């Protein structure tokens, strides 16, 4: 989740993540099963981590993940949970214009 400021991105991202997480656990809760997927937005061992911030912040976080993991590709999700469409599109725009070119460098 990328926005103009770290605070805006985190607020939007956490709210949308919590809605998404509720959907992921819906059936396990409905049938009284244990929640086995760790879904914590910022935990290193989370099944799906949230990367949120202004473009510079996200760029640094992604560079750190690439360096630490040695990955050669990544999958990014720009629309999730309850994220408004305008926020998802703005996040994608900031990624394409400010984050991706710097990651490629």
Secondary structure, DSSP 8 states (H G I E B T S, - for coil): -B-SSHHHHHHHHHHHHHHHHHHHTHHHHHTT----S---TT-TT-SS----BSHHHHHHHHHHHHHHH--S------S-TT--HHHHHHHHHHIIIIIHHHHH-
